[in-house]
């Protein structure tokens, strides 16, 4: 559908009646929460929701990892809740040695990279309460996605946008939007992944530019084995990405001087050995894909490119200041 959503063509136009129905239902649902007809839960710690209004990946997971690391460095004890998209389990605590097929690729990556408590579940409120049970010292909860999960209380909302913007600007299924672009004017912060300005007129909302810094490649079977990007110059390598925007990874490799044979898979793809049965020198992949490739037996060595989100100005400092303003138990005692 991405091709259809990129323009206001015949297919998108034909879906406008359904988009109108979607708009009405979503508006009524949100009004019901704001009017108190549907109950918004209460939690004893602040909740920061990191979300977006477009379908597809915009870079929320690297941002969540960044925030956890930065908030921990400032003396806080964050935990993360997530839907666990791509997993088949019934939800619960995520452990570092879990299988991505059970808990989801993104929650597992967050647990391993950020080393913080992570709980998955389709009901964000139940997930948050479970998180506080297993990690009672948690001082704030970060919700990876969940902007439209209005039963979940939120102290702050952070919306992520990327270089694709809002494409044709229409609601599902005629376009990629879960809510109208006016939603950006209501959040507490906007993060632009690879963009320097927000995709709409919302000057009153603080804007933070996010860039991705690549580290050294490390072997999937031994993270201590590391090589720089120059190791793959003039080598026959395959780039594998099953993320929301695979081209982002492929472009990053090109920027490092690596010419790879690119293989794009759907977001949250469950790999088989046949999917990556290639000839050549190596397979290069993302950390998110690596948590699903680790158990496969493949012909070529697999190397992972880690990335770190960099925010300008500091979003972590902004969040801490806003939480202190709202007097929600910050700073932690």
Secondary structure, 3 states (H helix, E strand, C coil): CHHHHCCCCHHHHHCHHHHHHHHHHHHHHHHHHHCCCCCCCCCCCEEEEEECCECCCCCHHHHHHHHHHHHHHCCCCEEEEECCCCCCCCCEECCCCCCHHHHCHHHHHHHHHHCCCEEECCCHHHHHHHHHHHCCCCCEEEEECCCCCCCCCCCEEEEEEECCCCCCCCECCCCCECCCHHHHHHCCEEEEECCCCCCCCCCCCEEEEEEEEEEEEEECCEEEEEECHHHHCCCCEEEEECCCCHHHHHHHHHHCCCCCEEEECCCCCCCCHHHHCCCCCEEEEEHHHHHHHCCCCCCCEEEEEEEEEEEECCHHHHHHHHHHHCCCCCCCC
